[in-house]
Amino acid sequence: MGMEHVSPLAVVTHWLDYLALITLTGGGLFLGEVLQGNLKGCTGPLLEDALSSARARFFLLSTVSLVVLFLTTLLGLLLQTAVAGMVPLGQTVPLLPLVITQTRFGKIWIAKVLLWATLTGILWRQKRKRLLPGRETEVLGCLLLLTLSLSGHASSEGLLAWAVVSDWCHLLAVSAWIGGLISLMVLLPGLLDLLALEERGLLLSKIVLSFSTLATRSVSLLVVTGMYAMWLRVGTLAALIETAYGNTLLVKLGLFIPLLFLGAVNRYRLRPALLALVQCPSEETGQTGRLARRLFTVVALETLLATGILLCTAVLTHLPPVH
């Protein structure tokens, strides 16, 4: 099957589904593992306002992601029913009970809906009580990612196959990295504006280091699981070049390389420059703001490349692997 047989609606649905899930899971990881730990060192009078800003932006980002996930989950069911029943999308409603109750996809779909409802309830309670998200948010996000692995190419060898475990680990690594990038871009600007000037550069350099460390570990896991998936589903160099699946994978790899380069720029160029300003405050003449803007520009470019990678992943979901 070539690209001409891939449904654009199905690809966009999967793409938005990936984006929503990765933003939810990665946002919880970023807030819990990166941001909160580094904010503990800040003692300024505006710290509570900064935390409130980060919390408000996180819940806004989570709300948008939950709404998108709800819509893509419903549309995904309709699309799968149309394929399974070989009927137009508008004639799928009578077949929905059968697909939900009698197919493996339906059982996984029910689990996904229950996890979505649980996560929505927990986040709503935390928002109402002005609490920061806890471990349960991260766990539920990870379980939601598992539903993707259980319903994708990896599950063709069975629900307990190593391919499923590897694919799940791949998605977890993607969430920590790309979801963290999205959260960094959304949460940090408003938070930094509320901190004292002398704390901004130090906090930003700490966060860049912490996130870079998390991203490095994620990339290592991505490379291992990605190579395994490529060996499993493509197998040969000829298949990589001559098939639609292989070509899409090459485009994905082509976006991955500049993403690595931009991450290295943040860690090895911009962070040392920020740290140098913190250690020599006499040289601070608005340079922290300029470096921060440059950092966020790089992060925005990283996020753009990352969304392209997720789009390639969505296309791959609807192409038959070579093996």
HELIX and SHEET records of a PDB file:
HELIX    1   1 MET A    3  HIS A    5  5                                   3    
HELIX    2   2 PRO A    8  LEU A   29  1                                  22    
HELIX    3   3 PHE A   30  LEU A   35  3                                   6    
HELIX    4   4 GLN A   36  LEU A   39  1                                   4    
HELIX    5   5 LEU A   47  GLY A   85  1                                  39    
HELIX    6   6 LEU A   89  GLN A   91  5                                   3    
HELIX    7   7 VAL A   93  LEU A   95  5                                   3    
HELIX    8   8 LEU A   96  GLN A  102  1                                   7    
HELIX    9   9 ARG A  104  ARG A  128  1                                  25    
HELIX   10  10 ARG A  135  LEU A  150  1                                  16    
HELIX   11  11 HIS A  153  GLU A  157  5                                   5    
HELIX   12  12 TRP A  162  VAL A  174  1                                  13    
HELIX   13  13 SER A  175  GLY A  179  3                                   5    
HELIX   14  14 GLY A  180  ASP A  193  1                                  14    
HELIX   15  15 LEU A  197  ARG A  233  1                                  37    
HELIX   16  16 LEU A  237  GLU A  242  1                                   6    
HELIX   17  17 ALA A  244  VAL A  265  1                                  22    
HELIX   18  18 ASN A  266  LEU A  270  3                                   5    
HELIX   19  19 ARG A  271  GLN A  279  1                                   9    
HELIX   20  20 PRO A  281  GLU A  283  5                                   3    
HELIX   21  21 GLN A  287  THR A  317  1                                  31    
END                                                                             
